[in-house]
Amino acid sequence: MTDKTQALQAIDKMPESASMREIVERLAFMAGIREGLEQLDRGQKIPISAIEKKIRAWPTK
């Protein structure tokens, strides 16, 4: 399935009242997921220990 076809299907599933911003956000989310999966396929992974370290550094407020 092409990117265009997937984008059109995603838009078709959204309510008629969806704003342009909501549509763009949905497509950006889909693109981010695809990019992440492609990175995993290429073996570009982040060890869980590195993620945990970043989370511990987040501000608590």
trRosetta pair geometry for C-beta under 8 A, 3 or more apart (Angstrom, degrees):
i j d omega theta_ij theta_ji phi_ij phi_ji
1 5 4.9 -119 -175 85 88 130
1 6 5.6 102 130 -56 117 92
2 5 4.5 98 56 5 82 102
2 6 7.0 -147 95 -3 45 85
3 6 5.8 -58 -150 39 32 110
3 7 6.2 32 153 -20 67 107
4 7 5.7 -55 -147 36 30 111
4 8 6.3 28 156 -17 65 107
5 8 5.9 -55 -147 38 29 109
5 9 6.3 29 155 -18 64 107
6 9 5.8 -55 -147 37 30 111
6 10 6.3 31 154 -20 65 106
6 30 7.0 175 138 172 117 144
7 10 5.8 -55 -149 35 30 111
7 11 6.4 28 154 -17 65 106
7 27 5.7 32 -132 -119 102 111
7 30 7.3 174 -95 81 70 153
8 11 5.7 -54 -147 38 32 110
8 12 6.2 36 154 -23 65 106
9 12 5.6 -53 -146 35 31 114
9 13 6.6 30 155 -20 63 106
10 13 5.9 -59 -154 33 31 110
10 14 7.1 37 148 -30 62 101
10 26 5.8 176 154 143 123 123
10 27 6.8 147 90 -84 144 69
10 30 6.2 -84 -81 -56 166 153
11 14 5.7 -49 -158 19 38 115
11 18 7.8 -156 -153 79 69 151
11 23 5.9 34 -116 -140 97 110
11 26 7.6 150 -83 86 60 139
11 27 7.9 4 -62 -63 95 105
14 18 4.1 8 150 -40 125 156
14 22 6.9 149 -159 124 141 115
14 23 6.6 -151 44 -95 172 80
14 26 6.6 -126 -74 -26 132 168
15 18 5.3 137 66 -39 70 86
18 22 4.6 -124 -166 87 88 131
18 23 5.6 103 138 -57 120 86
18 26 8.0 -18 -165 -12 141 138
19 22 4.7 101 53 5 76 100
19 23 7.1 -137 98 -4 43 86
20 23 5.6 -54 -150 36 34 113
20 24 6.3 33 153 -18 67 106
21 24 5.8 -55 -146 38 30 109
21 25 6.2 32 154 -20 65 107
22 25 5.6 -53 -145 37 30 112
22 26 6.4 33 155 -21 64 104
23 26 5.8 -54 -151 33 30 111
23 27 6.5 24 154 -13 64 107
24 27 5.8 -58 -148 40 32 108
24 28 6.1 33 153 -20 67 108
25 28 5.6 -54 -144 38 30 112
25 29 6.3 36 154 -23 64 104
26 29 5.7 -54 -151 33 30 114
26 30 6.5 29 152 -17 64 105
27 30 5.6 -52 -148 36 34 113
27 31 6.3 36 152 -20 65 105
28 31 5.6 -53 -147 36 32 113
28 32 6.4 35 153 -22 64 105
29 32 5.7 -55 -151 34 30 112
29 33 6.6 31 152 -18 64 103
30 33 5.8 -52 -150 34 32 111
30 34 6.4 31 153 -17 65 106
31 34 5.7 -55 -149 38 32 111
31 35 6.2 34 153 -21 66 106
32 35 5.7 -52 -145 35 31 112
32 36 6.4 32 155 -19 64 105
33 36 5.8 -57 -151 36 30 111
33 37 6.4 27 154 -16 65 106
34 37 5.8 -56 -149 37 32 109
34 38 6.3 32 153 -19 66 106
35 38 5.7 -56 -148 37 31 112
35 39 6.4 35 152 -21 65 104
36 39 5.6 -52 -149 33 33 113
36 40 6.6 34 152 -18 64 102
37 40 5.6 -51 -151 34 35 113
37 41 6.5 39 150 -21 65 103
38 41 5.5 -50 -150 34 35 115
38 42 6.5 27 152 -13 65 106
39 42 5.8 -61 -150 42 33 106
39 44 4.2 -78 -174 72 87 115
39 45 7.7 142 135 -71 94 46
40 43 7.6 48 -178 -72 33 18
40 44 7.1 -92 -71 59 25 67
40 45 6.3 58 -119 -81 68 90
46 50 5.2 -108 177 76 94 128
46 51 5.8 103 121 -52 117 96
47 50 4.9 96 65 1 83 101
47 51 7.4 -153 99 -3 46 85
48 51 5.4 -54 -151 38 41 113
48 52 6.1 43 152 -22 71 104
49 52 5.7 -50 -144 36 32 112
49 53 6.4 37 153 -23 63 104
50 53 5.7 -51 -149 33 32 114
50 54 6.6 32 152 -18 63 103
51 54 5.7 -55 -152 35 34 110
51 55 6.4 33 151 -19 67 106
52 55 5.6 -54 -147 36 33 112
52 56 6.4 36 154 -21 65 104
53 56 5.9 -52 -150 33 30 112
53 57 6.7 28 151 -19 61 107
54 57 5.7 -61 -155 34 34 112
54 58 7.4 53 146 -42 62 88
55 58 5.7 -29 -163 -4 42 116
